[in-house]
Structure formats: structure tokens, C-alpha cells
Amino acid sequence: MIDWSIKGEEMVNCNCNFGCPCQFGVLPTTGNCEAVIVYDIEAGHYGDVNLDGLRAAAVYYWPGPIHGGDGQMQLIVDEAATAEQKAALEAIMTGQDTAEMATMWFVYGAMSPTKHPTLSARIDLDWDGEERTGRARVEGVFDIDLVPIPHIVTGAPHRISIQLPHGFEFRHAEMASGTSKTTGGEISLAFDKTHAHIAKLHLTGEGVVSA
């Protein structure tokens, strides 16, 4: 197994209610699962291939819960990536060189028999995990806008976070409200004020690296 590591941050928006039922072992809000995700890599490698400073993204669709399979996925890699870096990110994000069930990428890849060709695109990011705000634009593919979840009575920013001591994606994530729309690619999605989160990641082929 090729040694790899990714340390950085992710911004996620899916079609479910705030909080994401998946994190609590509950079925999706509307019966199926759809998501757009952006990754900002602070430091990383795949074997001898350096991944520092790159960005990547993904669009996913499952007709039911993720564990039901029969999904579709399309990866997007930073247009600045070399061919070797693109291949490395594809390998990591499709679950190759990863212990079984060790990361979310292993699960996403295993549950998505339809893997559309990876795209190269400019990925613009501006987010703040503490404030639960942000925007990401993957040129020609999708846009995400995040704001804090509003308090149901006052409308004031309502701060909520999730701790997952044994999670295979993150240990801590800040919850937000996300609005996204695809503008290209092979999977068409649109969400309005649904679950979103920002989380710091530190993953290897063996799973999450504890802080």
C-alpha cells in the first residue's frame, strides 16, 4: 500500500437537514444523499508526490443512503496540479491504498460504481470555520455559499458543532447552512439552506490521525 497523508480543511454541503443524519446513524432526510465538497490541502503526499497547497472537490449522488450503493461521483482537481498530482488525488479520493472502511473516501468510492471522468478546474475558496461562513466556486462545476444556522426564534447565528471521537472523516466540525448549485459536470444538484459543515482533516490510508 502506498503511503499517503492529507492535512487540511473541508467544506461540505448536502441535501439533508442541518446536522446531517449520517453523522447520527439515521437515514437521509429525503431518502437519498447528494453532496458537494471542497478540500483545501495544507500539506500532503502520496508516496513521493507532494500535494502541499493543492485543492480538490467532488460531487456525489446516491439514490438512497450512501451505504445502499449504486452512487455516482465526479472528482475535480486543482487546475494547477501536475498529471502526477492529479493521479495521486484520484487514487486517494477513490479509496485506493486505504484500509477497508478507514476513511470516508474509501466508503464514497466503494459505494459509487459510476465514477465520471475527473475534471481539472480553478477552485476559489474563502471560508472561516469559526464563523461558519464561506464561499467556494469550482469554475464551471458548482458554487457553495455558507452562513451560520439561524436561531429559530431570533434569527441570530446559532453555533453548533459535532464531535466524532471515532469518525472516519473528522474529529470536530462546525455546522452551517449551505446553498449550492451545480453549473456543469455530469451530476446536477441544487440545495437551499441545508446541512453544511467546515472541518479540519488529517487523514492517512489507516484513517483519521488524532490530534
ROPAVO-176527 format. One line per 3 residues: number of its first residue (from 1); their letters; for each residue x, y, z of N, C-alpha, C. Coordinates in pm, whole numbers. Example, Ala and Ser with C-alpha at 12.3 -4.5 7.8 and 13.67 -1.06 7.14 Angstrom:
// residues 2
1> AS> 1319/-569/780/1230/-450/780/1320/-330/780 ~ 1285/-225/708/1367/-106/714/1290/3/787
This chain:
// residues 211
1> MID> 85/-119/0/0/0/0/88/125/0 ~ 64/216/-92/140/340/-99/104/430/18 ~ 208/482/85/187/569/199/138/706/153
4> WSI> 34/757/219/-15/891/185/-68/961/309 ~ -78/1093/300/-130/1175/409/-190/1302/352 ~ -302/1343/408/-367/1470/371/-400/1546/499
7> KGE> -353/1668/509/-387/1755/621/-441/1885/564 ~ -559/1925/607/-619/2047/553/-756/2073/610 ~ -845/2122/525/-978/2160/570/-1079/2129/459
10> EMV> -1202/2100/499/-1307/2072/401/-1430/2156/429 ~ -1505/2184/320/-1636/2248/330/-1734/2160/255 ~ -1843/2122/324/-1939/2026/271/-2080/2085/272
13> NCN> -2156/2060/167/-2299/2094/166/-2372/1974/107 ~ -2476/1928/179/-2554/1815/128/-2702/1850/130 ~ -2786/1756/87/-2928/1784/69/-3012/1758/194
16> CNF> -2948/1722/306/-3023/1685/426/-3044/1803/521 ~ -3124/1779/625/-3147/1879/729/-3017/1911/802 ~ -3015/2025/871/-2899/2065/950/-2855/1950/1042
19> GCP> -2725/1931/1050/-2671/1829/1138/-2627/1703/1066 ~ -2689/1674/951/-2657/1556/868/-2692/1425/939 ~ -2802/1363/902/-2843/1237/965/-2734/1129/963
22> CQF> -2651/1128/860/-2545/1025/851/-2458/1025/977 ~ -2434/1143/1032/-2346/1152/1149/-2407/1086/1272 ~ -2540/1062/1268/-2610/1004/1382/-2668/866/1351
25> GVL> -2625/806/1241/-2674/674/1206/-2821/672/1168 ~ -2868/783/1108/-3008/795/1068/-3015/806/916 ~ -3124/759/857/-3139/764/712/-3150/909/662
28> PTT> -3116/934/535/-3121/1071/480/-3260/1133/492 ~ -3261/1264/505/-3386/1339/526/-3490/1310/419 ~ -3449/1312/293/-3544/1292/183/-3530/1155/118
31> GNC> -3453/1066/181/-3440/930/130/-3315/904/50 ~ -3256/1009/-8/-3133/988/-85/-3026/1084/-36 ~ -2906/1068/-89/-2793/1151/-44/-2726/1217/-165
34> EAV> -2709/1348/-155/-2641/1427/-258/-2549/1524/-186 ~ -2432/1550/-243/-2339/1639/-174/-2238/1699/-269 ~ -2190/1818/-230/-2075/1881/-296/-1974/1911/-185
37> IVY> -1847/1890/-215/-1742/1904/-114/-1620/1970/-177 ~ -1555/2057/-99/-1430/2119/-142/-1324/2092/-36 ~ -1203/2061/-82/-1091/2033/7/-977/2131/-19
40> DIE> -925/2187/89/-809/2277/81/-694/2206/153 ~ -595/2162/78/-487/2080/133/-372/2167/180 ~ -349/2166/309/-237/2241/367/-106/2168/340
43> AGH> -107/2038/369/13/1956/348/-31/1815/313 ~ 40/1753/223/4/1618/186/105/1554/92 ~ 96/1422/84/181/1349/-11/114/1217/-45
46> YGD> 151/1162/-158/110/1028/-199/238/962/-249 ~ 297/878/-165/430/828/-197/526/946/-203 ~ 593/961/-317/688/1071/-334/624/1195/-398
49> VNL> 494/1190/-425/427/1302/-491/380/1403/-386 ~ 430/1525/-394/395/1631/-299/260/1692/-336 ~ 171/1706/-236/37/1760/-259/13/1891/-184
52> DGL> 119/1948/-126/106/2071/-48/42/2183/-130 ~ -57/2250/-70/-115/2369/-131/-217/2345/-240 ~ -248/2221/-271/-346/2193/-376/-489/2197/-321
55> RAA> -584/2206/-412/-725/2200/-377/-793/2091/-462 ~ -899/2038/-408/-976/1937/-481/-1122/1951/-442 ~ -1209/1886/-516/-1353/1894/-488/-1420/1767/-540
58> AVY> -1547/1752/-505/-1621/1634/-550/-1770/1661/-548 ~ -1840/1593/-638/-1986/1595/-642/-2033/1451/-633 ~ -2131/1425/-546/-2178/1288/-523/-2330/1281/-533
61> YWP> -2377/1164/-578/-2521/1137/-580/-2544/989/-551 ~ -2631/961/-454/-2677/825/-427/-2829/822/-430 ~ -2891/722/-491/-3038/717/-499/-3105/686/-366
64> GPI> -3027/639/-270/-3075/611/-134/-2967/654/-37 ~ -2958/590/80/-2848/621/171/-2715/578/110 ~ -2608/638/156/-2477/606/99/-2448/457/105
67> HGG> -2479/393/218/-2447/250/232/-2530/162/140 ~ -2633/218/76/-2711/142/-21/-2642/128/-156 ~ -2539/209/-177/-2460/198/-300/-2530/254/-423
70> DGQ> -2483/209/-540/-2535/249/-670/-2519/399/-693 ~ -2413/458/-635/-2393/601/-646/-2311/645/-765 ~ -2305/776/-780/-2224/840/-883/-2132/941/-815
73> MQL> -2014/959/-871/-1923/1059/-818/-1842/1121/-931 ~ -1805/1246/-912/-1714/1312/-1005/-1619/1398/-924 ~ -1491/1375/-943/-1387/1450/-875/-1343/1568/-959
76> IVD> -1299/1672/-891/-1243/1790/-958/-1110/1819/-890 ~ -1006/1835/-968/-872/1860/-914/-825/1998/-959 ~ -759/2066/-870/-698/2196/-895/-632/2201/-1032
79> EAA> -665/2303/-1111/-605/2315/-1244/-454/2332/-1239 ~ -402/2370/-1122/-257/2388/-1107/-184/2256/-1085 ~ -258/2147/-1061/-195/2018/-1033/-127/1959/-1156
82> TAE> -14/1894/-1135/53/1821/-1243/-23/1691/-1268 ~ 12/1621/-1374/-52/1493/-1404/-29/1394/-1289 ~ 91/1396/-1230/121/1306/-1119/38/1341/-995
85> QKA> 23/1470/-968/-56/1512/-853/-205/1479/-874 ~ -254/1498/-995/-393/1465/-1024/-418/1317/-1004 ~ -327/1233/-1054/-343/1088/-1038/-337/1048/-891
88> ALE> -252/1116/-814/-240/1087/-672/-369/1120/-599 ~ -427/1238/-626/-552/1276/-561/-666/1184/-603 ~ -668/1142/-729/-771/1047/-773/-760/917/-694
91> AIM> -638/869/-675/-618/743/-602/-666/757/-458 ~ -629/867/-393/-671/888/-253/-821/902/-242 ~ -882/982/-331/-1024/1016/-317/-1118/909/-374
94> TGQ> -1062/803/-432/-1145/689/-471/-1121/570/-379 ~ -1041/592/-274/-1024/489/-172/-913/390/-197 ~ -827/415/-295/-715/325/-319/-610/342/-209
97> DTA> -532/239/-185/-426/244/-84/-480/290/50 ~ -599/244/83/-666/279/209/-720/152/273 ~ -696/135/401/-752/21/472/-904/23/462
100> EMA> -965/-94/456/-1110/-102/440/-1183/-22/547 ~ -1273/66/501/-1358/149/588/-1280/251/671 ~ -1154/276/638/-1072/364/721/-1102/512/700
103> TMW> -1150/550/582/-1180/690/554/-1312/703/479 ~ -1366/824/478/-1488/849/402/-1464/828/254 ~ -1340/856/207/-1310/838/64/-1319/692/23
106> FVY> -1279/600/112/-1294/458/83/-1441/425/64 ~ -1524/474/156/-1667/446/151/-1731/507/27 ~ -1702/635/1/-1760/702/-116/-1724/626/-245
109> GAM> -1596/587/-255/-1553/516/-376/-1619/380/-390 ~ -1626/305/-279/-1685/172/-283/-1834/176/-313 ~ -1900/282/-269/-2045/294/-287/-2084/370/-414
112> SPT> -1985/401/-498/-2012/475/-622/-1955/401/-742 ~ -2029/304/-795/-1979/230/-911/-1964/317/-1035 ~ -2040/427/-1042/-2027/518/-1157/-1932/631/-1117
115> KHP> -1813/627/-1173/-1712/729/-1146/-1689/807/-1276 ~ -1746/926/-1282/-1733/1008/-1402/-1589/1058/-1414 ~ -1544/1090/-1535/-1407/1137/-1554/-1375/1257/-1465
118> TLS> -1257/1256/-1407/-1212/1366/-1322/-1191/1492/-1404 ~ -1236/1604/-1350/-1220/1733/-1416/-1104/1810/-1355 ~ -1046/1899/-1433/-947/1995/-1382/-1012/2133/-1391
121> ARI> -1005/2210/-1283/-1071/2340/-1281/-1007/2430/-1176 ~ -1032/2558/-1191/-990/2654/-1090/-1085/2642/-971 ~ -1030/2639/-850/-1110/2625/-729/-1080/2745/-640
124> DLD> -1180/2833/-624/-1165/2953/-541/-1235/2932/-408 ~ -1166/2966/-299/-1219/2944/-165/-1204/3067/-78 ~ -1301/3086/10/-1293/3190/112/-1386/3149/224
127> WDG> -1332/3092/333/-1418/3044/438/-1355/3066/575 ~ -1439/3058/678/-1396/3078/816/-1473/2980/903 ~ -1404/2876/949/-1469/2773/1026/-1527/2823/1156
130> EER> -1458/2913/1222/-1508/2965/1350/-1637/3045/1332 ~ -1646/3117/1222/-1765/3199/1196/-1873/3122/1121 ~ -1842/3003/1071/-1934/2920/992/-1983/2994/869
133> TGR> -1892/3063/804/-1925/3135/681/-1826/3096/572 ~ -1868/3110/449/-1773/3082/342/-1837/3076/206 ~ -1749/3075/108/-1792/3060/-30/-1686/2981/-105
136> ARV> -1731/2892/-189/-1639/2818/-276/-1696/2816/-416 ~ -1610/2837/-513/-1652/2831/-652/-1556/2740/-727 ~ -1611/2634/-782/-1535/2544/-868/-1574/2578/-1010
139> EGV> -1486/2646/-1079/-1518/2706/-1208/-1583/2607/-1304 ~ -1704/2641/-1347/-1776/2559/-1443/-1837/2433/-1388 ~ -1835/2416/-1252/-1888/2293/-1193/-1992/2322/-1084
142> FDI> -1955/2397/-978/-2054/2430/-876/-2009/2548/-791 ~ -2107/2606/-719/-2084/2713/-623/-2147/2674/-490 ~ -2079/2709/-380/-2132/2687/-245/-2127/2818/-169
145> DLV> -2233/2848/-96/-2235/2961/-4/-2278/2912/133 ~ -2201/2947/237/-2231/2906/373/-2256/3026/463 ~ -2356/3012/550/-2384/3111/654/-2414/3034/782
148> PIP> -2408/3101/898/-2443/3031/1022/-2589/2985/1021 ~ -2617/2878/1091/-2755/2834/1108/-2828/2941/1191 ~ -2943/2990/1145/-3013/3093/1221/-3092/3035/1338
151> HIV> -3091/3105/1450/-3173/3065/1563/-3319/3068/1521 ~ -3395/2965/1557/-3532/2950/1508/-3625/3062/1555 ~ -3592/3129/1666/-3677/3237/1719/-3622/3374/1683
154> TGA> -3493/3396/1712/-3435/3530/1695/-3369/3553/1560 ~ -3331/3444/1495/-3259/3458/1368/-3111/3484/1386 ~ -3066/3499/1510/-2925/3523/1537/-2842/3399/1503
157> PHR> -2714/3415/1473/-2629/3299/1444/-2633/3196/1557 ~ -2659/3072/1522/-2675/2964/1620/-2558/2869/1602 ~ -2468/2863/1701/-2347/2782/1684/-2368/2640/1735
160> ISI> -2337/2544/1648/-2347/2402/1681/-2225/2333/1620 ~ -2168/2239/1694/-2059/2160/1638/-2081/2013/1670 ~ -2013/1927/1596/-2023/1783/1618/-1885/1729/1652
163> QLP> -1880/1644/1754/-1757/1574/1791/-1775/1427/1753 ~ -1679/1372/1681/-1683/1230/1644/-1550/1166/1684 ~ -1538/1119/1807/-1412/1064/1856/-1360/947/1772
166> HGF> -1452/875/1707/-1411/759/1628/-1452/775/1480 ~ -1471/898/1437/-1514/921/1299/-1406/886/1198 ~ -1449/858/1074/-1350/827/970/-1332/944/872
169> EFR> -1386/1061/910/-1371/1180/827/-1306/1292/909 ~ -1365/1327/1022/-1313/1433/1107/-1338/1399/1253 ~ -1273/1474/1342/-1299/1461/1485/-1392/1572/1534
172> HAE> -1387/1690/1469/-1469/1804/1508/-1510/1881/1383 ~ -1636/1922/1378/-1685/2001/1263/-1782/2106/1312 ~ -1776/2222/1250/-1869/2332/1278/-1984/2325/1178
175> MAS> -2107/2327/1230/-2226/2315/1146/-2266/2451/1088 ~ -2322/2448/967/-2364/2571/900/-2484/2542/811 ~ -2533/2649/748/-2641/2640/649/-2581/2666/512
178> GTS> -2604/2575/420/-2542/2588/289/-2641/2596/174 ~ -2602/2670/72/-2679/2679/-51/-2583/2654/-167 ~ -2615/2556/-251/-2525/2518/-360/-2602/2492/-488
181> KTT> -2531/2504/-598/-2590/2473/-728/-2479/2433/-824 ~ -2502/2323/-896/-2405/2284/-997/-2425/2370/-1122 ~ -2316/2397/-1190/-2320/2476/-1312/-2262/2400/-1431
184> GGE> -2222/2275/-1406/-2164/2192/-1510/-2130/2056/-1452 ~ -2051/1979/-1525/-2018/1845/-1479/-2127/1745/-1514 ~ -2111/1622/-1467/-2202/1513/-1503/-2317/1493/-1405
187> ISL> -2311/1557/-1287/-2413/1538/-1185/-2477/1673/-1155 ~ -2608/1682/-1168/-2679/1808/-1144/-2744/1807/-1006 ~ -2713/1908/-925/-2765/1918/-789/-2798/2063/-757
190> AFD> -2888/2084/-661/-2917/2218/-611/-2972/2205/-470 ~ -2914/2280/-375/-2959/2280/-237/-2985/2424/-194 ~ -3076/2442/-99/-3103/2576/-47/-3123/2567/104
193> KTH> -3030/2623/180/-3037/2626/326/-3049/2486/385 ~ -2952/2402/350/-2947/2265/400/-2817/2244/478 ~ -2797/2122/525/-2679/2093/608/-2548/2130/538
196> AHI> -2460/2191/616/-2324/2217/571/-2232/2210/691 ~ -2105/2184/667/-2008/2190/776/-1870/2224/723 ~ -1789/2276/814/-1649/2302/787/-1570/2224/891
199> AKL> -1470/2149/844/-1393/2066/937/-1247/2059/897 ~ -1162/2045/997/-1021/2021/970/-1000/1872/951 ~ -915/1836/856/-889/1696/825/-742/1662/846
202> HLT> -718/1540/890/-584/1484/890/-600/1334/872 ~ -582/1289/749/-611/1152/712/-491/1084/650 ~ -484/951/671/-387/866/603/-461/742/555
205> GEG> -391/653/493/-452/529/448/-500/440/561 ~ -461/474/684/-506/399/800/-620/467/873 ~ -658/588/828/-770/657/890/-735/795/942
208> VVS> -819/845/1035/-800/979/1092/-683/979/1189 ~ -599/1080/1175/-488/1097/1269/-540/1183/1384 ~ -538/1130/1505/-589/1202/1621/-499/1319/1655
211> A> -563/1429/1700/-487/1550/1735/-400/1523/1857
